Amino acid sequence: AKKIIQESIIALSEVNEFARFPIYVSISTFLMECGEREDSIELTYKITNPEFYDEALTFISTAMMKQGDKDEALRIALEIKDSKWKIKQERFTGF
């Protein structure tokens, strides 16, 4: 599955960024759910659109919180800039 995701990311690099970034968020979320934390974070850092970047960080932080990694969840949450995603993140994690 990891190879398919990597190939998809390479193929998506040719797609318009507004079409590409929501897919990156979905892939990043999927990777977190599969326990591929580092790959999820690495992909998220490729997102240059602030809104999609914050959305991905929200999902990552929330997943880390659910996994019991509060310190790392807080570190990721502090990177969120958009108030819309901060509110959602606070609702799920409490900070």
VEXGU-592829 format. One record per atom (N, C-alpha, C): atom name; x, y, z. Coordinates in steps of 0.02 Angstrom, whole numbers, plus 50000, padded with zeros to 5 digits. Each point is the difference from the previous one (the first is absolute). Layout:
BEGIN
site: CA X: X Y: Y Z: Z
...
***
This chain:
BEGIN
site: N X: 50041 Y: 49940 Z: 50000
site: CA X: 49959 Y: 50060 Z: 50000
site: C X: 50043 Y: 50063 Z: 50000
site: N X: 50056 Y: 49997 Z: 50036
site: CA X: 50043 Y: 50059 Z: 50004
site: C X: 50028 Y: 50018 Z: 49931
site: N X: 50017 Y: 49950 Z: 49960
site: CA X: 50026 Y: 50014 Z: 49934
site: C X: 49947 Y: 50032 Z: 49955
site: N X: 49939 Y: 49976 Z: 50006
site: CA X: 49945 Y: 50029 Z: 49960
site: C X: 49990 Y: 50073 Z: 50020
site: N X: 50002 Y: 50014 Z: 50064
site: CA X: 49992 Y: 50069 Z: 50023
site: C X: 50057 Y: 50044 Z: 49974
site: N X: 50061 Y: 49975 Z: 50003
site: CA X: 50057 Y: 50038 Z: 49974
site: C X: 49993 Y: 50014 Z: 49925
site: N X: 49978 Y: 49951 Z: 49963
site: CA X: 49989 Y: 50010 Z: 49928
site: C X: 49944 Y: 50050 Z: 49987
site: N X: 49949 Y: 49998 Z: 50041
site: CA X: 49944 Y: 50047 Z: 49994
site: C X: 50024 Y: 50071 Z: 50013
site: N X: 50041 Y: 50008 Z: 50050
site: CA X: 50026 Y: 50067 Z: 50016
site: C X: 50041 Y: 50027 Z: 49943
site: N X: 50041 Y: 49958 Z: 49970
site: CA X: 50041 Y: 50021 Z: 49942
site: C X: 49954 Y: 50020 Z: 49943
site: N X: 49950 Y: 49960 Z: 49986
site: CA X: 49953 Y: 50015 Z: 49946
site: C X: 49962 Y: 50065 Z: 50014
site: N X: 49983 Y: 50012 Z: 50062
site: CA X: 49962 Y: 50059 Z: 50018
site: C X: 50041 Y: 50064 Z: 49994
site: N X: 50065 Y: 49994 Z: 49999
site: CA X: 50042 Y: 50060 Z: 49997
site: C X: 49988 Y: 50039 Z: 49935
site: N X: 49971 Y: 49968 Z: 49950
site: CA X: 49985 Y: 50032 Z: 49936
site: C X: 49931 Y: 50034 Z: 50000
site: N X: 49960 Y: 49987 Z: 50052
site: CA X: 49932 Y: 50025 Z: 50003
site: C X: 49998 Y: 50069 Z: 50031
site: N X: 49952 Y: 50041 Z: 49980
site: CA X: 49990 Y: 50066 Z: 50029
site: C X: 49999 Y: 49996 Z: 50076
site: N X: 50032 Y: 50047 Z: 50033
site: CA X: 50007 Y: 49996 Z: 50073
site: C X: 49933 Y: 50001 Z: 50037
site: N X: 49950 Y: 50034 Z: 49974
site: CA X: 49936 Y: 50002 Z: 50034
site: C X: 49963 Y: 49934 Z: 49995
site: N X: 50017 Y: 49959 Z: 49951
site: CA X: 49973 Y: 49933 Z: 49996
site: C X: 50044 Y: 49951 Z: 50038
site: N X: 50064 Y: 50014 Z: 50002
site: CA X: 50049 Y: 49955 Z: 50032
site: C X: 49997 Y: 50002 Z: 50076
site: N X: 49997 Y: 50058 Z: 50029
site: CA X: 50006 Y: 50006 Z: 50073
site: C X: 49945 Y: 49965 Z: 50039
site: N X: 49936 Y: 50002 Z: 49979
site: CA X: 49950 Y: 49961 Z: 50038
site: C X: 50015 Y: 49925 Z: 49999
site: N X: 50029 Y: 49977 Z: 49945
site: CA X: 50018 Y: 49929 Z: 49996
site: C X: 50058 Y: 49986 Z: 50046
site: N X: 50048 Y: 50046 Z: 50004
site: CA X: 50056 Y: 49993 Z: 50047
site: C X: 49974 Y: 49995 Z: 50072
site: N X: 49950 Y: 50040 Z: 50016
site: CA X: 49972 Y: 49999 Z: 50068
site: C X: 49970 Y: 49931 Z: 50013
site: N X: 49963 Y: 49974 Z: 49952
site: CA X: 49969 Y: 49933 Z: 50007
site: C X: 50053 Y: 49946 Z: 50007
site: N X: 50052 Y: 50003 Z: 49960
site: CA X: 50054 Y: 49950 Z: 50004
site: C X: 50036 Y: 50006 Z: 50067
site: N X: 50013 Y: 50061 Z: 50022
site: CA X: 50034 Y: 50012 Z: 50064
site: C X: 49958 Y: 49971 Z: 50058
site: N X: 49935 Y: 50012 Z: 49997
site: CA X: 49955 Y: 49973 Z: 50052
site: C X: 50001 Y: 49924 Z: 49999
site: N X: 49997 Y: 49971 Z: 49941
site: CA X: 50002 Y: 49927 Z: 49992
site: C X: 50065 Y: 49972 Z: 50028
site: N X: 50055 Y: 50032 Z: 49985
site: CA X: 50065 Y: 49977 Z: 50026
site: C X: 50001 Y: 50001 Z: 50076
site: N X: 49972 Y: 50053 Z: 50030
site: CA X: 49998 Y: 50003 Z: 50074
site: C X: 49959 Y: 49943 Z: 50028
site: N X: 49943 Y: 49986 Z: 49968
site: CA X: 49957 Y: 49946 Z: 50023
site: C X: 50034 Y: 49932 Z: 49993
site: N X: 50046 Y: 49994 Z: 49952
site: CA X: 50037 Y: 49937 Z: 49990
site: C X: 50062 Y: 49995 Z: 50043
site: N X: 50013 Y: 50052 Z: 50040
site: CA X: 50059 Y: 49999 Z: 50044
site: C X: 50063 Y: 50024 Z: 49967
site: N X: 49995 Y: 50030 Z: 49941
site: CA X: 50058 Y: 50026 Z: 49964
site: C X: 50008 Y: 50074 Z: 50015
site: N X: 50014 Y: 50014 Z: 50062
site: CA X: 50003 Y: 50069 Z: 50025
site: C X: 50051 Y: 50043 Z: 49963
site: N X: 50060 Y: 49976 Z: 49993
site: CA X: 50053 Y: 50040 Z: 49967
site: C X: 49983 Y: 50016 Z: 49928
site: N X: 49973 Y: 49950 Z: 49964
site: CA X: 49981 Y: 50011 Z: 49930
site: C X: 49942 Y: 50051 Z: 49996
site: N X: 49954 Y: 49996 Z: 50047
site: CA X: 49944 Y: 50046 Z: 50001
site: C X: 50024 Y: 50072 Z: 50011
site: N X: 50045 Y: 50009 Z: 50047
site: CA X: 50026 Y: 50066 Z: 50014
site: C X: 50042 Y: 50026 Z: 49941
site: N X: 50040 Y: 49956 Z: 49971
site: CA X: 50042 Y: 50019 Z: 49943
site: C X: 49956 Y: 50024 Z: 49942
site: N X: 49946 Y: 49965 Z: 49986
site: CA X: 49955 Y: 50020 Z: 49947
site: C X: 49966 Y: 50066 Z: 50017
site: N X: 49980 Y: 50009 Z: 50061
site: CA X: 49967 Y: 50062 Z: 50021
site: C X: 50045 Y: 50060 Z: 49988
site: N X: 50065 Y: 49993 Z: 50013
site: CA X: 50046 Y: 50055 Z: 49990
site: C X: 50008 Y: 50019 Z: 49926
site: N X: 49975 Y: 49959 Z: 49954
site: CA X: 50001 Y: 50016 Z: 49929
site: C X: 49941 Y: 50043 Z: 49979
site: N X: 49953 Y: 50008 Z: 50045
site: CA X: 49940 Y: 50040 Z: 49985
site: C X: 50016 Y: 50073 Z: 50012
site: N X: 49998 Y: 50040 Z: 49947
site: CA X: 50018 Y: 50071 Z: 50006
site: C X: 49939 Y: 50045 Z: 50009
site: N X: 49940 Y: 49975 Z: 49989
site: CA X: 49940 Y: 50040 Z: 50011
site: C X: 49985 Y: 50000 Z: 50075
site: N X: 49998 Y: 50059 Z: 50031
site: CA X: 49992 Y: 50003 Z: 50073
site: C X: 49937 Y: 49965 Z: 50028
site: N X: 49944 Y: 50007 Z: 49965
site: CA X: 49938 Y: 49970 Z: 50025
site: C X: 50005 Y: 49923 Z: 50000
site: N X: 50024 Y: 49972 Z: 49945
site: CA X: 50007 Y: 49927 Z: 49997
site: C X: 50054 Y: 49975 Z: 50047
site: N X: 50053 Y: 50039 Z: 50007
site: CA X: 50053 Y: 49983 Z: 50047
site: C X: 49973 Y: 49995 Z: 50071
site: N X: 49962 Y: 50051 Z: 50020
site: CA X: 49971 Y: 50000 Z: 50067
site: C X: 49950 Y: 49943 Z: 50009
site: N X: 49962 Y: 49985 Z: 49947
site: CA X: 49953 Y: 49945 Z: 50004
site: C X: 50037 Y: 49934 Z: 50013
site: N X: 50054 Y: 49988 Z: 49964
site: CA X: 50039 Y: 49939 Z: 50010
site: C X: 50030 Y: 49998 Z: 50070
site: N X: 50026 Y: 50056 Z: 50023
site: CA X: 50029 Y: 50003 Z: 50067
site: C X: 49947 Y: 49985 Z: 50053
site: N X: 49939 Y: 50023 Z: 49989
site: CA X: 49946 Y: 49987 Z: 50047
site: C X: 49986 Y: 49926 Z: 50006
site: N X: 49997 Y: 49965 Z: 49943
site: CA X: 49988 Y: 49928 Z: 50001
site: C X: 50059 Y: 49963 Z: 50033
site: N X: 50061 Y: 50021 Z: 49985
site: CA X: 50058 Y: 49968 Z: 50029
site: C X: 50001 Y: 50009 Z: 50076
site: N X: 49990 Y: 50062 Z: 50022
site: CA X: 50000 Y: 50014 Z: 50071
site: C X: 49946 Y: 49962 Z: 50037
site: N X: 49941 Y: 49997 Z: 49971
site: CA X: 49944 Y: 49964 Z: 50031
site: C X: 50016 Y: 49925 Z: 50004
site: N X: 50029 Y: 49973 Z: 49947
site: CA X: 50017 Y: 49928 Z: 50000
site: C X: 50054 Y: 49986 Z: 50053
site: N X: 50049 Y: 50044 Z: 50007
site: CA X: 50051 Y: 49991 Z: 50051
site: C X: 49971 Y: 50002 Z: 50070
site: N X: 49952 Y: 50045 Z: 50009
site: CA X: 49967 Y: 50005 Z: 50065
site: C X: 49963 Y: 49935 Z: 50016
site: N X: 49965 Y: 49973 Z: 49950
site: CA X: 49964 Y: 49937 Z: 50010
site: C X: 50048 Y: 49943 Z: 50014
site: N X: 50061 Y: 50004 Z: 49973
site: CA X: 50050 Y: 49948 Z: 50011
site: C X: 50036 Y: 50009 Z: 50066
site: N X: 49985 Y: 50055 Z: 50035
site: CA X: 50031 Y: 50012 Z: 50066
site: C X: 50064 Y: 50039 Z: 49999
site: N X: 50020 Y: 50025 Z: 49942
site: CA X: 50062 Y: 50038 Z: 49994
site: C X: 49985 Y: 50074 Z: 50006
site: N X: 49986 Y: 50022 Z: 50061
site: CA X: 49977 Y: 50069 Z: 50012
site: C X: 50054 Y: 50052 Z: 49985
site: N X: 50062 Y: 49986 Z: 50016
site: CA X: 50053 Y: 50048 Z: 49987
site: C X: 50009 Y: 50015 Z: 49926
site: N X: 50001 Y: 49947 Z: 49960
site: CA X: 50007 Y: 50009 Z: 49928
site: C X: 49937 Y: 50031 Z: 49970
site: N X: 49941 Y: 49982 Z: 50026
site: CA X: 49938 Y: 50030 Z: 49976
site: C X: 50000 Y: 50075 Z: 50013
site: N X: 50024 Y: 50020 Z: 50058
site: CA X: 50004 Y: 50071 Z: 50016
site: C X: 50050 Y: 50036 Z: 49955
site: N X: 50057 Y: 49969 Z: 49987
site: CA X: 50050 Y: 50030 Z: 49956
site: C X: 49970 Y: 50012 Z: 49930
site: N X: 49965 Y: 49951 Z: 49974
site: CA X: 49968 Y: 50007 Z: 49934
site: C X: 49945 Y: 50052 Z: 50003
site: N X: 49959 Y: 49999 Z: 50053
site: CA X: 49945 Y: 50048 Z: 50006
site: C X: 50024 Y: 50072 Z: 50001
site: N X: 50058 Y: 50012 Z: 50028
site: CA X: 50027 Y: 50068 Z: 50003
site: C X: 50019 Y: 50027 Z: 49931
site: N X: 50007 Y: 49956 Z: 49951
site: CA X: 50016 Y: 50021 Z: 49931
site: C X: 49938 Y: 50024 Z: 49962
site: N X: 49941 Y: 49985 Z: 50026
site: CA X: 49938 Y: 50018 Z: 49965
site: C X: 49989 Y: 50075 Z: 50006
site: N X: 49990 Y: 50033 Z: 49943
site: CA X: 49993 Y: 50073 Z: 49999
site: C X: 49928 Y: 50022 Z: 49990
site: N X: 49963 Y: 49966 Z: 49958
site: CA X: 49931 Y: 50020 Z: 49982
site: C X: 49953 Y: 49989 Z: 50059
site: N X: 49963 Y: 50052 Z: 50018
site: CA X: 49956 Y: 49996 Z: 50058
site: C X: 49946 Y: 49948 Z: 49992
site: N X: 49976 Y: 49989 Z: 49939
site: CA X: 49948 Y: 49949 Z: 49989
site: C X: 50025 Y: 49931 Z: 50021
site: N X: 50061 Y: 49983 Z: 49983
site: CA X: 50028 Y: 49935 Z: 50017
site: C X: 50021 Y: 49998 Z: 50073
site: N X: 50022 Y: 50056 Z: 50027
site: CA X: 50018 Y: 50003 Z: 50071
site: C X: 49940 Y: 49983 Z: 50044
site: N X: 49941 Y: 50027 Z: 49982
site: CA X: 49939 Y: 49987 Z: 50038
site: C X: 49983 Y: 49926 Z: 49997
site: N X: 50004 Y: 49970 Z: 49941
site: CA X: 49985 Y: 49928 Z: 49993
site: C X: 50050 Y: 49959 Z: 50040
site: N X: 50064 Y: 50019 Z: 49997
site: CA X: 50052 Y: 49964 Z: 50035
site: C X: 49989 Y: 50005 Z: 50075
site: N X: 49984 Y: 50059 Z: 50025
site: CA X: 49988 Y: 50009 Z: 50072
site: C X: 49941 Y: 49957 Z: 50023
site: N X: 49949 Y: 49995 Z: 49958
site: CA X: 49942 Y: 49961 Z: 50017
site: C X: 50018 Y: 49926 Z: 50010
site: N X: 50046 Y: 49975 Z: 49958
site: CA X: 50018 Y: 49929 Z: 50004
site: C X: 50052 Y: 49986 Z: 50054
site: N X: 50047 Y: 50045 Z: 50009
site: CA X: 50056 Y: 49984 Z: 50045
site: C X: 49997 Y: 50036 Z: 50067
site: N X: 49964 Y: 50054 Z: 50004
site: CA X: 49996 Y: 50037 Z: 50063
site: C X: 50054 Y: 50052 Z: 50006
site: N X: 50042 Y: 50008 Z: 49949
site: CA X: 50050 Y: 50055 Z: 50001
site: C X: 50011 Y: 50027 Z: 49931
***
